[in-house]
Amino acid sequence: MAKLIEHGLSFTERRPDGSHKVGKRAVVIGAGIGGLATAGALAQYFEQVDILERDRLAATAGSRSGTPQDRHPHGLLAGGLRALDQIFPGFEGGLVAAGAVPVGFARDVQFERPDVGALPKRDFGISMLCATRPAIELVLRRQAKAIANITLRPAARVTGIVPAADGAGVRGIRFVNGSGGSEMLDADLVVDASGRGAPTLTLFDALGWDRPQMTEIGVDISYATVVVEIAPGATADWKLVLTQPDPPHGLSHAIMAPTEDGRWIIVIADHSGSSWIETWDAFLEASRLLTTPTLSNALRYARPPDGIRHYRFPVSTWKHFERLPRLPRGVLPVADAFCRFNPIHGQGMSSAAKQAFCFGTCCPGR
């Protein structure tokens, strides 16, 4: 990441008060975890930071089409939580106030392996907060919008990064606003937190540059997720359950985590490529086929959920921008636009947050 920052930012000046200014305007594509966190990290280095998000954003926590996986469990690991709290002081307290559930690792975690069963619980002195992805994004959006020089522009669909006249960098960004009109923003820096990274790759094509090499690792994981009320007395000495698979005999694994509204969000993941779990009865049957009975016992008295959500993740991808001799001046891909992880390990949000924090420590002139 430090190498990408060095390639993408090649100019700095010192303000009269001794602080450093990298440029007048930075534009961030995408208001997910990576985009919001990066905007917060860049605010101290630019006069203005604009976040362009194609979805319309509600004032409350809710799923949005730009993140189809946000109806499934997400893990904000201790490192990611710490990075976000450093970028946005008070973020952790805000998330707790929004109802996030503190979980001590591994004191409050029932970690189950097929060879030894439940592992002994130990206090590693590491704490994480469990909440739904929409709740985490909502708290983060409020923190970002509270910074005077950050502007969040919802319903803004980016149509392209505009190259500079010299063919070595960027001039700015073109987008369609919520009224359907086309607008152009000049920018010293464009951060691509769009997820798939299409704006950056399309810019490479426009400049006649070779796209970066890409490593793909097959995952082919399928999710079935439900949200249920936590039954009184359903748990004993744990808050979160991680049940590992037992290949080649048992290919399913499960996660059960608490949410901010006093419910459980539960996923059963399968690598076998079998058909979707479509009904509550089928979900309960799948829970009984796991390597331990913990999940099926906890769900014994649960009420049927409103529905079952599905998600499929075929491959993890790593676009090797770091192997390029240079990037177009003023462009940085981050988060999933750079590296997209197998979601079952819960690394994506935390990696994006730590990449953003890197901006605050690696920006030129610091």
Secondary structure, DSSP 8 states (H G I E B T S, - for coil): -HHHHHHH----EE-TTS-EE-EEEEEEE--SHHHHHHHHHHTTTEEEEEEE-SS---SS----TT-GGGGS---B-HHHHHHHHHHSTTHHHHHHHTT-EEEEETTTEEEEETTTEE------SEEEEE--HHHHHHHHHHHHHTSTTEEEE-S-EEEEEEE-TTSSBEEEEEEE-TTS-EEEEE-SEEEE-SSS-HHHHHHHHHHT-----EEEEEEEEEEEEEEEE--TT--SS-SEEEE--BTTTB-EEEEEEE-TTSEEEEEEEESS------SHHHHHHHHHTSSSSHHHHHTTT----S--EEEEEEEEEEE-GGGSS---BTEEE-GGGTEE--GGG--HHHHHHHHHHHHHHHSTT-
